[in-house]
Amino acid sequence: MQNFYVKIGDTVSFAKTVSESDIYMFAGITGDFSVNHVNEQYMARTKFGRRIAHGVLMIGYMSTCSTMMIDKCQGLARNETPVSLGYDRVRFLAPVFIGDTVTLTYTIAEVDTQKRQSVSDISVTNQNGTLVAVARHILRWVANN
């Protein structure tokens, strides 16, 4: 295999405590003011017992990881620009609550030098080690000319 910007097994991690302001700012940006996220009294009557974070907020944190991976190899890419082609197999496996600390691990799982892309596995765990979300991410290096 010829050299590429990333190799199988390359990993980055990101951790963040989800705050109430994260929930409200995200709701404001997206317009998703579902009771699941913004109505404590409603959610107190559900099996969750309290508000939960937007699943798509976790995807936003996944994007942070892809940016971190790009930053690791930024000096290497002179004639190509890395861009996200999207997320596959996204699953929200458990709720994320306000005050939870999530840790995301982004690991290069496949490299295709012909397509100029990599595929990464992403896992999101909470402070108790519970797997709360997973996804696969496709990153492609596009020629600048």
C-alpha positions as CSV (number, residue, x, y, z in Angstrom):
1,M,0.0,0.0,0.0
2,Q,1.3,3.4,-0.9
3,N,1.6,6.2,1.6
4,F,-1.5,8.2,2.4
5,Y,-2.4,10.9,4.9
6,V,-3.8,8.4,7.4
7,K,-3.3,4.7,8.1
8,I,-5.5,2.0,9.5
9,G,-5.5,2.3,13.3
10,D,-4.8,6.0,13.5
11,T,-7.0,7.4,16.3
12,V,-8.1,10.6,17.8
13,S,-10.3,11.2,20.9
14,F,-12.5,14.1,22.1
15,A,-14.3,14.4,25.4
16,K,-17.0,16.9,26.3
17,T,-19.4,17.4,29.2
18,V,-22.8,18.1,27.7
19,S,-24.3,21.3,29.2
20,E,-27.7,22.8,29.2
21,S,-26.4,25.6,27.1
22,D,-25.2,23.1,24.5
23,I,-28.7,21.7,24.3
24,Y,-30.3,25.2,24.0
25,M,-27.8,26.6,21.5
26,F,-28.1,23.5,19.4
27,A,-31.9,23.7,19.5
28,G,-31.7,27.4,18.5
29,I,-29.4,26.7,15.6
30,T,-31.4,23.7,14.3
31,G,-34.9,24.7,15.3
32,D,-35.4,21.3,17.1
33,F,-37.2,22.3,20.2
34,S,-38.6,18.9,20.8
35,V,-39.9,18.3,24.4
36,N,-37.3,15.5,24.6
37,H,-34.6,18.2,24.8
38,V,-36.2,21.3,26.3
39,N,-39.1,20.3,28.6
40,E,-37.9,19.0,31.9
41,Q,-41.4,18.5,33.4
42,Y,-42.5,16.5,30.4
43,M,-39.4,14.3,30.3
44,A,-39.7,13.7,34.1
45,R,-42.9,11.6,33.3
46,T,-41.1,9.4,30.7
47,K,-38.8,6.4,31.2
48,F,-35.8,8.7,30.7
49,G,-36.8,10.8,33.8
50,R,-35.1,14.0,32.4
51,R,-34.2,15.8,29.2
52,I,-31.9,14.1,26.7
53,A,-29.4,15.6,24.3
54,H,-30.1,15.7,20.6
55,G,-28.7,12.7,18.8
56,V,-27.5,14.9,16.0
57,L,-25.5,16.9,18.6
58,M,-23.4,13.7,19.0
59,I,-22.9,13.7,15.2
60,G,-21.6,17.3,15.6
61,Y,-19.1,16.0,18.1
62,M,-18.2,13.3,15.7
63,S,-17.4,16.1,13.2
64,T,-15.0,17.5,15.8
65,C,-13.1,14.2,15.7
66,S,-12.9,14.2,11.9
67,T,-11.5,17.7,12.0
68,M,-8.9,16.6,14.6
69,M,-7.8,13.8,12.3
70,I,-7.5,16.2,9.4
71,D,-5.5,18.5,11.6
72,K,-3.1,15.6,12.4
73,C,-2.1,15.4,8.7
74,Q,-2.8,19.0,7.6
75,G,0.9,19.6,6.7
76,L,0.8,16.6,4.4
77,A,-2.0,17.7,2.2
78,R,-0.7,20.3,-0.3
79,N,-2.6,19.5,-3.5
80,E,-5.8,18.0,-1.9
81,T,-8.5,19.2,0.4
82,P,-10.0,16.8,2.9
83,V,-13.9,16.8,3.0
84,S,-16.5,14.8,4.7
85,L,-18.6,12.6,2.5
86,G,-20.9,11.8,5.4
87,Y,-21.8,9.4,8.2
88,D,-23.1,5.8,7.7
89,R,-24.5,3.3,10.2
90,V,-25.3,6.0,12.7
91,R,-27.0,4.6,15.8
92,F,-28.1,6.2,19.0
93,L,-27.8,3.3,21.5
94,A,-28.5,5.0,24.8
95,P,-29.6,8.5,26.0
96,V,-27.2,11.3,26.7
97,F,-28.2,13.5,29.6
98,I,-27.3,17.0,30.5
99,G,-24.2,16.7,32.7
100,D,-23.0,13.5,31.0
101,T,-19.4,13.5,29.8
102,V,-19.1,11.8,26.4
103,T,-15.9,10.6,25.0
104,L,-15.6,10.0,21.2
105,T,-13.0,7.8,19.7
106,Y,-12.5,8.1,15.9
107,T,-10.4,5.3,14.4
108,I,-9.3,4.8,10.8
109,A,-10.7,1.4,9.7
110,E,-10.2,1.5,5.9
111,V,-8.0,3.4,3.5
112,D,-8.6,3.4,-0.2
113,T,-5.8,5.2,-2.0
114,Q,-7.5,4.9,-5.4
115,K,-10.6,6.7,-4.2
116,R,-8.4,9.0,-2.0
117,Q,-10.5,8.3,1.0
118,S,-10.7,6.7,4.4
119,V,-13.5,5.2,6.4
120,S,-13.4,5.5,10.2
121,D,-15.3,3.9,13.0
122,I,-16.6,6.3,15.7
123,S,-17.7,5.3,19.2
124,V,-19.3,7.5,21.8
125,T,-19.3,6.4,25.4
126,N,-20.5,8.2,28.5
127,Q,-18.7,8.6,31.8
128,N,-19.9,5.2,32.9
129,G,-18.4,3.5,29.9
130,T,-21.8,2.9,28.3
131,L,-21.7,3.0,24.5
132,V,-24.3,5.7,23.6
133,A,-23.7,6.1,19.8
134,V,-21.7,4.7,16.9
135,A,-21.1,5.7,13.3
136,R,-18.9,5.3,10.3
137,H,-17.4,8.3,8.7
138,I,-16.1,8.7,5.1
139,L,-13.4,11.3,4.5
140,R,-12.1,12.1,1.0
141,W,-9.2,14.1,-0.2
142,V,-10.2,16.1,-3.3
143,A,-7.7,17.4,-5.8
144,N,-7.4,21.2,-5.6
145,N,-7.3,21.7,-9.3
